[in-house]
């Protein structure tokens, strides 16, 4: 099942990132890429955002990757939703940042102008667990870290 979860992570490239500040959740629609093993998920964000501030204060996060765009109308019940639980990590190594940024821009060339702004930061989410829901009732959990 882990391979099926990783395949979904690699197939899709948009997720909902959930962060929290105090007791208030905050969700953001984000473009992403994964590392080869799907142990880390990479995104870019402006440092002057609620999500970035939340991540700096509380690194615990969750992401939702789903197939809603593939299943509308009568096939909606066949949709899949993958919840990724993870921890934000700052990417401090400039070489790694450059590699991640290049990978992101290869998959999301529309982000090129945004990603080149001085206050935009590469962020990494270290994957801890995955929960896949297929349809309404079939769920599968995998501890990763």
N, C-alpha and C positions, 0 to 999 in steps of 0.2 A: 504494500500500500504506500510505503514511503516513496517509491519510484513514481507512482501515480501523482502524489502530492507535488513532488519536485517538477514533474512534467507540466503540471498546471502553473506552477510558479514561473517556469521558463516561457510557457506559451503566452501568458498574459503579460502586460507591462504597465497596467494602471491598478492602483490599490487605494483603499481608504486607510489612512494612517490615523490611529487614535492615540492621543496623548492626554495627560491629565495635569491639572494644577490645583492643588488642594483637593477639593472633592468635586471639581467641575471637569467633565470630559470635554475634549475638543477633537473634531474630526476634520481631516484634510484630504482632498483628492490629490493623489501624487503619481507621477510617472516614476518607474523604477526599473532596475536591472538587478540580477542576482550574480553572485560569484558562481563558479562552475559547479560547486557541490551544493548550492542553495543553503549554505550556512550563514550567509550574510546577504542583506538586501540593501541596495544603494539608491540614494535619491539626492537631489539638490534642493536647497531652500535658502531663502534670504534669512540672514541672521536676525533681522528685525521683524520677526513674525511670532505669533502666539505659540505655534507649534515648536519652534526652535527654543523659545524661552522655557516652555514646558519641559522639553527634553533635557535641557541643561539643569533644571531643578529636580526632575524625576525621570530617570532614564527608562523606566518600565513603559512598554508600549505594546500595542496590538495593531495588526494590519488585517484587512479583509480583501481577499482576491476572489473574484467570482466570475461566473459564466452567464450572468443575466443578459448580456448582449447576444448570446447564442440561443437563448430560450425565451421566446415570447409566445403569447397566446396559449394554445393547448399543450405546448411542450414545456411550459414554465416549470412543471413539477420535476423535470429532468435536470434542472439547474444544479450547479455545484457551488459551494462556498467554502473557501479555505481560510480559517482564522490562524494567523501566525502570531504567536506570543514571542516577544523578544526584548532586547535591551539595547538602547541607543549607545553607540560608541563613537567618540570623536575620532576622526581620521587625521592623525598628526603628521604622518610621513608624507612629504610632498610628492614623492615619486608614486606612491600608492594613490594619492588623490588624483594625480594626472592620469593614471591608468583608468581609474574609476570614471573620471569625467569623460575620457575618450569613449569608454564603453557606453556610458549613458547617452552621449551625443550621437554615437553610431545608431543606437536604437531609437533615440528621440531627437532628431536633428532640429526640430522646431524649438528646442530649448537652448540653442547655441547662443543667442544674444543674451538671454536671461542668465545662463551659466557663466558668462564672462564678466558679469558685474562684480565689483569688488566686495560687496557684502554677501555674496552668495557662497554658501558652504556645502561641501559634500558631506552627507551624513551616512552612517552605516548602522543597520540594525542587526545585531547578532541573534540569529534564530534559536529559540529555546525549545519550542514545541509547535506542533501543527495539529489542527483539528479540521478534518474534511467532512462536510455534510453533503451527501448526495441525495437529492430529492428532499422529502420532508422528514424521513425517519432513519436513514442509514448514515451513521457517523463512525469515523475512524480517527483515533488519536495516536500520535507518535511523539515521543520525547526525543529531542534532537541533541540538546546540550545537557 
